Amino acid sequence: MTRLDWTSQHARVLKGSVRVPGDKSVSHRALMLGALADGTSHIRGFLEGEDTRATAAVLQQLGVRIDAPADGERIVHGVGLHGLRGTTALLDCGNAGTGMRLLAGLLAGQTFDSTLVGDESLSRRPMRRVTDPLARMGARIDTQDGLPPLRVRGGQSLQGISYTLPVASAQVKSALLLAGLYAHGETEVIEPHPTRDYTERMLAAFGWPIDFAPGRARLSGGHTLRATDVDVPADFSSAAFFLVAGSIVPGAELRLPAVGLNPRRTGLLQALRLMGADIRVENERESGGEPVGDLVVRHAPLHGIELPEALVPDMIDEFPVFFVAATAASGKTVVRGAAELRVKESDRLATMADGLRALGAFIDEVPDGATITGGALRGGTIESHGDHRIAMSFAVAGLIADGPVRINDCSNVATSFPGFLELANGCGFDLRNT
């Protein structure tokens, strides 16, 4: 991948309608369940990102025909629950942690061996949180000291289990539920805090009997998935950058149409409102089993808060840009219970703390969070460590800095948000390749 650096500068007034790409989490799951279903599923609003394309490529290697008739569309010709074909080729997940962890659960129930690999960043991400509970179900998955590659041994007899997650994780929950499709008996997952329920909702939409409520999910093996069409809502995590930008740039007003509003995903919306943000939800509706609405954000003075820990699991991907909002707020913002941020594409607590300090912010980092004191930002140079959410968050920070903010190593933004630079500049950012 060609290295790409950005420079973000003080913004003009932000105005306009910003249609962000389709939800990455929904796109991954629609591909996987469509592949295992009987019949043909049509996916609209599919995220054309490198992560989701990597998942599609893996499924194609396993014998699934996936057509792309137009940008943002996929037609998945399902092979049925037991129709995947093994391959000796490595299954490359790229940078997609969601793809690798969910595929580990899906492949644990197959008759053939598989090897899941990833890029340099993904190869440093912990996998025992998935492989250990899968092993309790009877799966055999070899790792490199708990890290990828994952060598999934086929032909295992899986048994349903009741498992309480030590740390709330939608990815781990989803991996166990996917393995549960192939298991004898009942698989139950209990969470310490409710996480996003995309997998549960989509399993139900594909016709698999499943019982779920916030904090738990339960299903039995032995059923079939029926093909269905999926309309993917706009990705809330992508909308998050514009929600914060619209909140902190004086005079801003942005509309974000058709954003997914899954209640297990919108913790940032609640957190920003606690800080005084002016964000309205209009035209609320349901699409493909998911709640959707148009978000309208206007600039408003923000104040620091002590973030309720109950919101942490519902905004885990949005913390980098939330930290930027905290620097623009008056007073102190306190975050605790967010140690999960240390094992994302980068150590996001450390990376954000280092970057914000380089721009003159006052931030006190602790093992599971930080205290951020609001104040003016200056220009400077930031290392994103190849983390797409870090790169886009500092692009937002540059809008209110008193000098240019150079962000190094932004190439991985394409994994989750293709076209971010063009969309951002279209509504008033001053963001350039350098």
C-alpha positions as a LaTeX table, in Angstrom:
\begin{tabular}{lrrr}
\hline
Residue & $x$ (\AA) & $y$ (\AA) & $z$ (\AA) \\
\hline
Met1 & 0.00 & 0.00 & 0.00 \\
Thr2 & 1.35 & 3.43 & $-1.01$ \\
Arg3 & 2.08 & 5.67 & 1.97 \\
Leu4 & $-0.23$ & 8.66 & 2.22 \\
Asp5 & 0.13 & 11.70 & 4.50 \\
Trp6 & $-2.41$ & 14.49 & 5.07 \\
Thr7 & $-2.39$ & 18.10 & 6.20 \\
Ser8 & $-5.54$ & 19.46 & 7.87 \\
Gln9 & $-6.02$ & 23.19 & 8.39 \\
His10 & $-8.43$ & 25.57 & 10.08 \\
Ala11 & $-11.88$ & 25.13 & 8.53 \\
Arg12 & $-14.23$ & 27.39 & 6.74 \\
Val13 & $-17.79$ & 27.08 & 7.96 \\
Leu14 & $-18.97$ & 23.51 & 7.54 \\
Lys15 & $-22.23$ & 23.19 & 5.60 \\
Gly16 & $-24.07$ & 20.62 & 3.55 \\
Ser17 & $-25.40$ & 17.10 & 3.38 \\
Val18 & $-22.84$ & 14.34 & 3.90 \\
Arg19 & $-23.79$ & 10.78 & 2.88 \\
Val20 & $-21.21$ & 8.58 & 4.58 \\
Pro21 & $-20.49$ & 5.03 & 3.35 \\
Gly22 & $-22.42$ & 1.93 & 4.36 \\
Asp23 & $-21.97$ & 0.34 & 7.77 \\
Lys24 & $-18.88$ & $-1.85$ & 7.88 \\
Ser25 & $-20.18$ & $-4.21$ & 10.56 \\
Val26 & $-23.44$ & $-4.81$ & 8.69 \\
Ser27 & $-21.59$ & $-5.27$ & 5.38 \\
His28 & $-19.30$ & $-7.97$ & 6.85 \\
Arg29 & $-22.22$ & $-9.88$ & 8.35 \\
Ala30 & $-24.43$ & $-9.61$ & 5.27 \\
Leu31 & $-21.69$ & $-11.21$ & 3.17 \\
Met32 & $-21.15$ & $-14.07$ & 5.63 \\
Leu33 & $-24.79$ & $-14.92$ & 6.25 \\
Gly34 & $-25.62$ & $-14.49$ & 2.56 \\
Ala35 & $-22.84$ & $-16.97$ & 1.76 \\
Leu36 & $-24.24$ & $-19.57$ & 4.18 \\
Ala37 & $-27.87$ & $-19.08$ & 3.14 \\
Asp38 & $-29.96$ & $-21.07$ & 0.72 \\
Gly39 & $-30.66$ & $-18.81$ & $-2.26$ \\
Thr40 & $-29.43$ & $-15.45$ & $-3.53$ \\
Ser41 & $-29.13$ & $-12.32$ & $-1.38$ \\
His42 & $-28.90$ & $-8.79$ & $-2.76$ \\
Ile43 & $-26.92$ & $-6.31$ & $-0.62$ \\
Arg44 & $-27.40$ & $-2.57$ & $-1.27$ \\
Gly45 & $-25.38$ & 0.17 & 0.40 \\
Phe46 & $-22.41$ & $-2.20$ & 0.78 \\
Leu47 & $-19.26$ & $-0.51$ & 2.07 \\
Glu48 & $-16.65$ & $-0.44$ & $-0.69$ \\
Gly49 & $-13.77$ & $-0.57$ & 1.81 \\
Glu50 & $-10.70$ & $-2.75$ & 1.88 \\
Asp51 & $-11.87$ & $-4.59$ & 5.02 \\
Thr52 & $-15.19$ & $-5.66$ & 3.54 \\
Arg53 & $-13.64$ & $-6.51$ & 0.19 \\
Ala54 & $-11.17$ & $-8.74$ & 2.02 \\
Thr55 & $-14.07$ & $-10.64$ & 3.61 \\
Ala56 & $-15.72$ & $-11.00$ & 0.19 \\
Ala57 & $-12.47$ & $-12.30$ & $-1.29$ \\
Val58 & $-12.13$ & $-14.92$ & 1.49 \\
Leu59 & $-15.67$ & $-16.16$ & 0.88 \\
Gln60 & $-14.98$ & $-16.35$ & $-2.85$ \\
Gln61 & $-11.91$ & $-18.47$ & $-2.13$ \\
Leu62 & $-14.25$ & $-20.78$ & $-0.21$ \\
Gly63 & $-16.46$ & $-21.29$ & $-3.26$ \\
Val64 & $-19.08$ & $-18.52$ & $-2.92$ \\
Arg65 & $-20.00$ & $-16.58$ & $-6.03$ \\
Ile66 & $-20.32$ & $-12.87$ & $-5.25$ \\
Asp67 & $-21.25$ & $-10.48$ & $-8.05$ \\
Ala68 & $-20.71$ & $-6.70$ & $-7.95$ \\
Pro69 & $-23.15$ & $-5.24$ & $-10.51$ \\
Ala70 & $-22.56$ & $-1.67$ & $-9.33$ \\
Asp71 & $-20.64$ & 0.31 & $-6.75$ \\
Gly72 & $-22.15$ & $-0.40$ & $-3.32$ \\
Glu73 & $-23.98$ & $-3.53$ & $-4.47$ \\
Arg74 & $-23.25$ & $-7.21$ & $-4.01$ \\
Ile75 & $-25.24$ & $-10.26$ & $-5.10$ \\
Val76 & $-24.30$ & $-13.24$ & $-2.95$ \\
His77 & $-25.15$ & $-16.69$ & $-4.31$ \\
Gly78 & $-25.49$ & $-18.68$ & $-1.10$ \\
Val79 & $-24.08$ & $-22.20$ & $-0.91$ \\
Gly80 & $-25.99$ & $-23.26$ & 2.20 \\
Leu81 & $-24.72$ & $-23.92$ & 5.70 \\
His82 & $-22.54$ & $-26.86$ & 4.62 \\
Gly83 & $-21.66$ & $-25.75$ & 1.10 \\
Leu84 & $-18.32$ & $-23.98$ & 1.61 \\
Arg85 & $-15.33$ & $-25.61$ & $-0.10$ \\
Gly86 & $-11.91$ & $-25.77$ & 1.49 \\
Thr87 & $-8.75$ & $-24.32$ & 0.01 \\
Thr88 & $-5.07$ & $-24.70$ & 0.79 \\
Ala89 & $-4.53$ & $-21.01$ & $-0.01$ \\
Leu90 & $-4.11$ & $-18.54$ & 2.85 \\
Leu91 & $-7.29$ & $-16.57$ & 3.63 \\
Asp92 & $-6.13$ & $-12.96$ & 3.85 \\
Cys93 & $-8.30$ & $-10.72$ & 6.05 \\
Gly94 & $-6.12$ & $-7.66$ & 5.43 \\
Asn95 & $-6.66$ & $-5.17$ & 8.26 \\
Ala96 & $-10.12$ & $-6.49$ & 9.20 \\
Gly97 & $-10.26$ & $-7.60$ & 12.83 \\
Thr98 & $-14.03$ & $-8.07$ & 12.51 \\
Gly99 & $-13.55$ & $-10.25$ & 9.45 \\
Met100 & $-10.91$ & $-12.46$ & 11.06 \\
Arg101 & $-12.71$ & $-12.99$ & 14.38 \\
Leu102 & $-16.10$ & $-13.71$ & 12.82 \\
Leu103 & $-14.58$ & $-16.00$ & 10.19 \\
Ala104 & $-12.81$ & $-17.93$ & 12.96 \\
Gly105 & $-16.21$ & $-18.83$ & 14.40 \\
Leu106 & $-17.71$ & $-19.60$ & 11.01 \\
Leu107 & $-14.78$ & $-21.81$ & 9.93 \\
Ala108 & $-14.59$ & $-23.68$ & 13.26 \\
Gly109 & $-17.59$ & $-25.76$ & 12.17 \\
Gln110 & $-16.33$ & $-26.72$ & 8.70 \\
Thr111 & $-15.03$ & $-30.11$ & 7.59 \\
Phe112 & $-11.82$ & $-28.64$ & 6.13 \\
Asp113 & $-8.74$ & $-26.88$ & 7.50 \\
Ser114 & $-8.28$ & $-23.13$ & 6.95 \\
Thr115 & $-5.60$ & $-20.54$ & 7.70 \\
Leu116 & $-6.59$ & $-16.93$ & 8.36 \\
Val117 & $-3.85$ & $-14.29$ & 7.97 \\
Gly118 & $-3.79$ & $-10.50$ & 8.09 \\
Asp119 & $-1.58$ & $-7.50$ & 7.49 \\
Glu120 & 1.12 & $-6.32$ & 9.87 \\
Ser121 & $-1.34$ & $-4.43$ & 12.08 \\
Leu122 & $-3.88$ & $-7.24$ & 12.31 \\
Ser123 & $-1.08$ & $-9.72$ & 13.03 \\
Arg124 & $-0.45$ & $-7.87$ & 16.32 \\
Arg125 & $-4.06$ & $-8.03$ & 17.53 \\
Pro126 & $-5.02$ & $-10.53$ & 20.28 \\
Met127 & $-7.11$ & $-13.52$ & 19.24 \\
Arg128 & $-7.28$ & $-15.66$ & 22.40 \\
Arg129 & $-10.46$ & $-13.86$ & 23.44 \\
Val130 & $-12.04$ & $-15.64$ & 20.44 \\
Thr131 & $-10.04$ & $-18.87$ & 20.22 \\
Asp132 & $-10.33$ & $-19.78$ & 23.93 \\
Pro133 & $-14.16$ & $-19.87$ & 24.08 \\
Leu134 & $-14.30$ & $-21.52$ & 20.66 \\
Ala135 & $-11.99$ & $-24.23$ & 22.04 \\
Arg136 & $-14.51$ & $-24.78$ & 24.84 \\
Met137 & $-17.03$ & $-25.57$ & 22.09 \\
Gly138 & $-14.64$ & $-28.16$ & 20.64 \\
Ala139 & $-12.90$ & $-26.06$ & 18.01 \\
Arg140 & $-9.19$ & $-26.48$ & 17.32 \\
Ile141 & $-7.51$ & $-23.22$ & 16.37 \\
Asp142 & $-3.74$ & $-22.81$ & 16.51 \\
Thr143 & $-2.25$ & $-19.32$ & 16.96 \\
Gln144 & 1.18 & $-17.73$ & 17.19 \\
Asp145 & 1.24 & $-17.09$ & 20.95 \\
Gly146 & $-2.34$ & $-15.85$ & 20.79 \\
Leu147 & $-1.77$ & $-13.79$ & 17.64 \\
Pro148 & $-2.57$ & $-14.43$ & 13.96 \\
Pro149 & $-2.25$ & $-16.41$ & 11.80 \\
Leu150 & $-5.16$ & $-18.59$ & 12.90 \\
Arg151 & $-4.99$ & $-22.21$ & 11.75 \\
Val152 & $-8.52$ & $-23.56$ & 12.04 \\
Arg153 & $-8.72$ & $-27.36$ & 12.08 \\
Gly154 & $-11.74$ & $-28.82$ & 10.30 \\
Gly155 & $-13.81$ & $-31.86$ & 11.15 \\
Gln156 & $-14.39$ & $-31.01$ & 14.81 \\
Ser157 & $-17.67$ & $-31.80$ & 16.56 \\
Leu158 & $-18.83$ & $-28.57$ & 18.15 \\
Gln159 & $-20.99$ & $-28.49$ & 21.27 \\
Gly160 & $-23.10$ & $-25.56$ & 22.38 \\
Ile161 & $-21.99$ & $-23.82$ & 25.58 \\
Ser162 & $-23.17$ & $-21.06$ & 27.88 \\
Tyr163 & $-20.38$ & $-18.49$ & 27.98 \\
Thr164 & $-20.08$ & $-15.25$ & 29.93 \\
Leu165 & $-17.75$ & $-12.83$ & 28.19 \\
Pro166 & $-15.03$ & $-11.50$ & 30.54 \\
Val167 & $-14.92$ & $-8.30$ & 28.44 \\
Ala168 & $-17.86$ & $-7.04$ & 26.39 \\
Ser169 & $-17.12$ & $-7.63$ & 22.69 \\
Ala170 & $-19.58$ & $-7.85$ & 19.80 \\
Gln171 & $-16.91$ & $-9.57$ & 17.70 \\
Val172 & $-16.37$ & $-12.39$ & 20.20 \\
Lys173 & $-20.12$ & $-12.77$ & 20.75 \\
Ser174 & $-20.67$ & $-12.97$ & 17.00 \\
Ala175 & $-17.91$ & $-15.54$ & 16.50 \\
Leu176 & $-19.50$ & $-17.82$ & 19.11 \\
Leu177 & $-22.96$ & $-17.42$ & 17.61 \\
Leu178 & $-21.64$ & $-18.27$ & 14.13 \\
Ala179 & $-19.92$ & $-21.36$ & 15.53 \\
Gly180 & $-23.20$ & $-22.15$ & 17.28 \\
Leu181 & $-24.89$ & $-22.56$ & 13.90 \\
Tyr182 & $-22.81$ & $-25.74$ & 13.53 \\
Ala183 & $-22.93$ & $-26.90$ & 17.16 \\
His184 & $-25.00$ & $-29.61$ & 18.82 \\
Gly185 & $-27.37$ & $-28.14$ & 21.36 \\
Glu186 & $-27.72$ & $-24.57$ & 22.54 \\
Thr187 & $-25.13$ & $-21.79$ & 22.44 \\
Glu188 & $-25.67$ & $-18.90$ & 24.85 \\
Val189 & $-23.55$ & $-15.76$ & 25.19 \\
Ile190 & $-23.89$ & $-13.48$ & 28.22 \\
Glu191 & $-22.22$ & $-10.06$ & 28.28 \\
Pro192 & $-21.05$ & $-7.91$ & 31.19 \\
His193 & $-22.41$ & $-4.92$ & 29.23 \\
Pro194 & $-24.68$ & $-5.05$ & 26.18 \\
Thr195 & $-22.87$ & $-4.70$ & 22.85 \\
Arg196 & $-24.15$ & $-4.08$ & 19.33 \\
Asp197 & $-26.58$ & $-6.76$ & 18.18 \\
Tyr198 & $-26.03$ & $-6.68$ & 14.42 \\
Thr199 & $-25.40$ & $-10.43$ & 14.23 \\
Glu200 & $-28.50$ & $-11.30$ & 16.23 \\
Arg201 & $-30.75$ & $-9.02$ & 14.18 \\
Met202 & $-29.35$ & $-10.31$ & 10.90 \\
Leu203 & $-29.59$ & $-13.96$ & 11.89 \\
Ala204 & $-33.27$ & $-13.36$ & 12.60 \\
Ala205 & $-33.67$ & $-11.58$ & 9.24 \\
Phe206 & $-32.13$ & $-14.63$ & 7.52 \\
Gly207 & $-34.66$ & $-16.86$ & 9.28 \\
Trp208 & $-32.54$ & $-18.49$ & 12.00 \\
Pro209 & $-34.43$ & $-18.89$ & 15.31 \\
Ile210 & $-32.61$ & $-16.79$ & 17.92 \\
Asp211 & $-33.58$ & $-15.37$ & 21.29 \\
Phe212 & $-31.79$ & $-12.16$ & 22.23 \\
Ala213 & $-32.07$ & $-9.12$ & 24.45 \\
Pro214 & $-29.53$ & $-6.52$ & 25.62 \\
Gly215 & $-26.67$ & $-8.43$ & 27.22 \\
Arg216 & $-27.51$ & $-11.96$ & 26.08 \\
Ala217 & $-28.16$ & $-14.10$ & 23.00 \\
Arg218 & $-29.14$ & $-17.75$ & 22.61 \\
Leu219 & $-29.56$ & $-20.06$ & 19.61 \\
Ser220 & $-29.46$ & $-23.76$ & 18.71 \\
Gly221 & $-27.83$ & $-25.52$ & 15.78 \\
Gly222 & $-29.65$ & $-27.56$ & 13.18 \\
His223 & $-31.57$ & $-24.88$ & 11.27 \\
Thr224 & $-31.06$ & $-23.20$ & 7.89 \\
Leu225 & $-30.51$ & $-19.65$ & 6.70 \\
Arg226 & $-32.81$ & $-18.28$ & 4.00 \\
Ala227 & $-31.48$ & $-15.71$ & 1.53 \\
Thr228 & $-32.77$ & $-12.19$ & 2.03 \\
Asp229 & $-32.05$ & $-8.73$ & 0.67 \\
Val230 & $-30.13$ & $-6.34$ & 2.92 \\
Asp231 & $-30.15$ & $-2.53$ & 2.78 \\
Val232 & $-27.02$ & $-1.43$ & 4.63 \\
Pro233 & $-27.49$ & 1.82 & 6.60 \\
Ala234 & $-24.84$ & 4.55 & 6.59 \\
Asp235 & $-22.08$ & 3.75 & 9.10 \\
Phe236 & $-22.47$ & 5.55 & 12.44 \\
Ser237 & $-18.72$ & 5.28 & 13.09 \\
Ser238 & $-18.07$ & 7.15 & 9.84 \\
Ala239 & $-20.74$ & 9.72 & 10.66 \\
Ala240 & $-19.02$ & 10.28 & 14.03 \\
Phe241 & $-16.22$ & 12.38 & 12.50 \\
Phe242 & $-18.77$ & 14.79 & 11.03 \\
Leu243 & $-20.87$ & 14.85 & 14.20 \\
Val244 & $-17.82$ & 16.04 & 16.15 \\
Ala245 & $-16.67$ & 18.41 & 13.37 \\
Gly246 & $-20.13$ & 19.98 & 13.18 \\
Ser247 & $-20.22$ & 20.36 & 16.96 \\
Ile248 & $-16.86$ & 22.12 & 17.36 \\
Val249 & $-16.53$ & 24.39 & 14.29 \\
Pro250 & $-18.33$ & 27.73 & 14.81 \\
Gly251 & $-21.26$ & 28.24 & 12.44 \\
Ala252 & $-21.32$ & 24.64 & 11.26 \\
Glu253 & $-24.51$ & 22.86 & 10.21 \\
Leu254 & $-24.37$ & 19.39 & 8.63 \\
Arg255 & $-27.00$ & 16.83 & 7.68 \\
Leu256 & $-26.09$ & 13.13 & 7.66 \\
Pro257 & $-28.84$ & 11.10 & 5.94 \\
Ala258 & $-29.84$ & 7.47 & 6.58 \\
Val259 & $-27.40$ & 6.76 & 9.42 \\
Gly260 & $-27.72$ & 3.46 & 11.29 \\
Leu261 & $-28.90$ & 4.12 & 14.84 \\
Asn262 & $-28.54$ & 0.71 & 16.45 \\
Pro263 & $-28.83$ & 1.52 & 20.18 \\
Arg264 & $-25.70$ & $-0.53$ & 20.91 \\
Arg265 & $-23.72$ & 1.66 & 18.50 \\
Thr266 & $-24.73$ & 5.22 & 19.34 \\
Gly267 & $-22.98$ & 5.85 & 22.65 \\
Leu268 & $-21.12$ & 8.79 & 21.09 \\
Leu269 & $-24.42$ & 10.49 & 20.27 \\
Gln270 & $-25.44$ & 10.29 & 23.92 \\
Ala271 & $-21.99$ & 11.39 & 25.11 \\
Leu272 & $-21.95$ & 14.46 & 22.84 \\
Arg273 & $-25.43$ & 15.43 & 23.97 \\
Leu274 & $-24.27$ & 15.19 & 27.60 \\
Met275 & $-21.53$ & 17.66 & 26.63 \\
Gly276 & $-24.12$ & 20.09 & 25.21 \\
Ala277 & $-24.03$ & 19.16 & 21.52 \\
Asp278 & $-26.94$ & 20.20 & 19.26 \\
Ile279 & $-27.75$ & 17.00 & 17.34 \\
Arg280 & $-31.26$ & 16.18 & 16.13 \\
Val281 & $-32.58$ & 12.90 & 14.72 \\
Glu282 & $-35.12$ & 13.29 & 11.93 \\
Asn283 & $-37.07$ & 10.87 & 9.71 \\
Glu284 & $-36.57$ & 7.87 & 12.00 \\
Arg285 & $-37.40$ & 4.57 & 10.33 \\
Glu286 & $-36.31$ & 0.94 & 10.04 \\
Ser287 & $-34.28$ & $-0.57$ & 7.20 \\
Gly288 & $-33.31$ & $-4.23$ & 7.03 \\
Gly289 & $-34.13$ & $-4.74$ & 10.69 \\
Glu290 & $-31.93$ & $-1.80$ & 11.75 \\
Pro291 & $-33.14$ & 1.60 & 13.05 \\
Val292 & $-32.11$ & 4.46 & 10.75 \\
Gly293 & $-32.46$ & 8.24 & 10.88 \\
Asp294 & $-31.14$ & 11.50 & 9.46 \\
Leu295 & $-28.80$ & 13.34 & 11.83 \\
Val296 & $-28.60$ & 17.15 & 11.85 \\
Val297 & $-25.71$ & 18.67 & 13.82 \\
Arg298 & $-25.11$ & 22.36 & 14.54 \\
His299 & $-22.22$ & 23.99 & 16.34 \\
Ala300 & $-22.73$ & 24.33 & 20.09 \\
Pro301 & $-20.39$ & 25.14 & 22.99 \\
Leu302 & $-19.35$ & 21.86 & 24.65 \\
His303 & $-18.48$ & 21.29 & 28.29 \\
Gly304 & $-16.46$ & 18.51 & 29.89 \\
Ile305 & $-18.17$ & 15.50 & 31.46 \\
Glu306 & $-17.35$ & 12.41 & 33.45 \\
Leu307 & $-18.30$ & 9.85 & 30.81 \\
Pro308 & $-20.69$ & 7.20 & 32.19 \\
Glu309 & $-18.93$ & 3.83 & 31.95 \\
Ala310 & $-22.17$ & 2.29 & 30.72 \\
Leu311 & $-21.66$ & 4.18 & 27.43 \\
Val312 & $-18.12$ & 2.83 & 26.83 \\
Pro313 & $-19.03$ & $-0.42$ & 25.00 \\
Asp314 & $-21.48$ & 1.47 & 22.77 \\
Met315 & $-18.85$ & 3.95 & 21.53 \\
Ile316 & $-15.64$ & 1.92 & 21.58 \\
Asp317 & $-14.78$ & 2.73 & 17.93 \\
Glu318 & $-15.58$ & 6.43 & 18.34 \\
Phe319 & $-13.24$ & 7.26 & 21.23 \\
Pro320 & $-10.46$ & 8.80 & 19.10 \\
Val321 & $-12.75$ & 11.50 & 17.72 \\
Phe322 & $-14.51$ & 11.82 & 21.10 \\
Phe323 & $-11.12$ & 12.80 & 22.56 \\
Val324 & $-10.95$ & 15.58 & 19.97 \\
Ala325 & $-14.38$ & 16.81 & 21.09 \\
Ala326 & $-13.11$ & 16.78 & 24.68 \\
Thr327 & $-10.20$ & 19.08 & 23.79 \\
Ala328 & $-12.72$ & 21.56 & 22.34 \\
Ala329 & $-14.90$ & 21.47 & 25.48 \\
Ser330 & $-14.61$ & 23.74 & 28.49 \\
Gly331 & $-13.39$ & 22.00 & 31.64 \\
Lys332 & $-12.31$ & 18.38 & 32.09 \\
Thr333 & $-13.60$ & 15.20 & 30.47 \\
Val334 & $-12.89$ & 11.95 & 32.33 \\
Val335 & $-12.91$ & 8.55 & 30.60 \\
Arg336 & $-12.56$ & 5.27 & 32.52 \\
Gly337 & $-13.28$ & 1.63 & 31.71 \\
Ala338 & $-11.89$ & 1.85 & 28.16 \\
Ala339 & $-8.84$ & $-0.46$ & 28.37 \\
Glu340 & $-10.14$ & $-2.21$ & 25.23 \\
Leu341 & $-8.78$ & 0.77 & 23.27 \\
Arg342 & $-5.25$ & $-0.50$ & 23.84 \\
Val343 & $-5.77$ & $-3.54$ & 21.59 \\
Lys344 & $-7.31$ & $-1.92$ & 18.53 \\
Glu345 & $-5.44$ & $-1.19$ & 15.27 \\
Ser346 & $-3.11$ & 0.78 & 17.49 \\
Asp347 & $-3.02$ & 1.44 & 21.24 \\
Arg348 & $-5.61$ & 4.16 & 20.76 \\
Leu349 & $-5.30$ & 5.55 & 24.28 \\
Ala350 & $-1.57$ & 6.07 & 23.92 \\
Thr351 & $-1.72$ & 7.21 & 20.30 \\
Met352 & $-4.42$ & 9.81 & 20.96 \\
Ala353 & $-2.73$ & 11.02 & 24.14 \\
Asp354 & 0.64 & 11.44 & 22.36 \\
Gly355 & $-0.95$ & 13.14 & 19.38 \\
Leu356 & $-3.08$ & 15.56 & 21.35 \\
Arg357 & $-0.11$ & 16.51 & 23.54 \\
Ala358 & 1.85 & 17.25 & 20.36 \\
Leu359 & $-0.90$ & 19.77 & 19.52 \\
Gly360 & $-0.73$ & 21.38 & 22.96 \\
Ala361 & $-3.60$ & 19.61 & 24.69 \\
Phe362 & $-3.53$ & 18.67 & 28.37 \\
Ile363 & $-4.24$ & 14.96 & 28.76 \\
Asp364 & $-3.50$ & 12.61 & 31.63 \\
Glu365 & $-3.42$ & 9.00 & 30.44 \\
Val366 & $-4.25$ & 6.10 & 32.80 \\
Pro367 & $-4.38$ & 2.34 & 32.06 \\
Asp368 & $-8.10$ & 2.31 & 31.23 \\
Gly369 & $-8.75$ & 5.87 & 30.10 \\
Ala370 & $-7.71$ & 9.50 & 30.31 \\
Thr371 & $-8.59$ & 12.93 & 31.65 \\
Ile372 & $-8.66$ & 15.60 & 28.94 \\
Thr373 & $-8.66$ & 19.30 & 29.80 \\
Gly374 & $-10.16$ & 21.50 & 27.10 \\
Gly375 & $-8.08$ & 24.25 & 25.53 \\
Ala376 & $-6.74$ & 25.68 & 22.29 \\
Leu377 & $-4.84$ & 23.40 & 19.90 \\
Arg378 & $-1.77$ & 24.40 & 17.91 \\
Gly379 & $-0.42$ & 22.95 & 14.70 \\
Gly380 & 1.96 & 20.02 & 14.69 \\
Thr381 & 2.86 & 16.64 & 13.27 \\
Ile382 & 1.00 & 13.46 & 14.26 \\
Glu383 & 1.86 & 9.80 & 13.83 \\
Ser384 & $-1.30$ & 7.80 & 13.12 \\
His385 & 0.54 & 4.46 & 13.37 \\
Gly386 & $-1.44$ & 3.32 & 10.35 \\
Asp387 & $-4.72$ & 3.50 & 12.30 \\
His388 & $-7.56$ & 4.80 & 10.12 \\
Arg389 & $-9.65$ & 6.18 & 13.00 \\
Ile390 & $-6.65$ & 8.04 & 14.46 \\
Ala391 & $-5.93$ & 9.62 & 11.06 \\
Met392 & $-9.51$ & 10.83 & 10.55 \\
Ser393 & $-9.77$ & 12.08 & 14.14 \\
Phe394 & $-6.75$ & 14.33 & 13.73 \\
Ala395 & $-8.16$ & 15.55 & 10.42 \\
Val396 & $-11.06$ & 16.82 & 12.57 \\
Ala397 & $-8.66$ & 18.27 & 15.15 \\
Gly398 & $-6.99$ & 20.29 & 12.39 \\
Leu399 & $-10.26$ & 22.17 & 11.85 \\
Ile400 & $-9.82$ & 24.02 & 15.16 \\
Ala401 & $-6.02$ & 24.14 & 15.45 \\
Asp402 & $-4.22$ & 27.49 & 15.04 \\
Gly403 & $-1.77$ & 25.98 & 12.56 \\
Pro404 & $-1.57$ & 23.12 & 10.04 \\
Val405 & $-1.81$ & 19.59 & 11.45 \\
Arg406 & 0.24 & 17.09 & 9.47 \\
Ile407 & $-0.95$ & 13.48 & 9.86 \\
Asn408 & 1.48 & 10.78 & 8.80 \\
Asp409 & 0.52 & 7.37 & 7.40 \\
Cys410 & $-3.14$ & 7.76 & 6.43 \\
Ser411 & $-3.30$ & 5.00 & 3.80 \\
Asn412 & $-5.42$ & 2.68 & 5.95 \\
Val413 & $-8.35$ & 5.13 & 5.93 \\
Ala414 & $-9.47$ & 3.24 & 2.82 \\
Thr415 & $-10.11$ & 0.16 & 4.99 \\
Ser416 & $-13.21$ & 1.72 & 6.53 \\
Phe417 & $-13.96$ & 5.04 & 4.81 \\
Pro418 & $-13.09$ & 5.22 & 1.10 \\
Gly419 & $-13.55$ & 8.75 & $-0.22$ \\
Phe420 & $-13.20$ & 10.42 & 3.19 \\
Leu421 & $-10.96$ & 13.21 & 1.91 \\
Glu422 & $-13.29$ & 14.15 & $-0.95$ \\
Leu423 & $-16.41$ & 14.01 & 1.21 \\
Ala424 & $-14.77$ & 16.05 & 3.98 \\
Asn425 & $-13.54$ & 18.74 & 1.62 \\
Gly426 & $-16.96$ & 18.86 & $-0.02$ \\
Cys427 & $-18.55$ & 20.16 & 3.20 \\
Gly428 & $-15.82$ & 22.64 & 4.15 \\
Phe429 & $-12.73$ & 20.80 & 5.49 \\
Asp430 & $-9.32$ & 21.95 & 4.27 \\
Leu431 & $-7.66$ & 18.53 & 4.02 \\
Arg432 & $-4.89$ & 17.79 & 1.53 \\
Asn433 & $-2.56$ & 15.00 & 0.52 \\
Thr434 & 1.03 & 15.96 & 1.30 \\
\hline
\end{tabular}
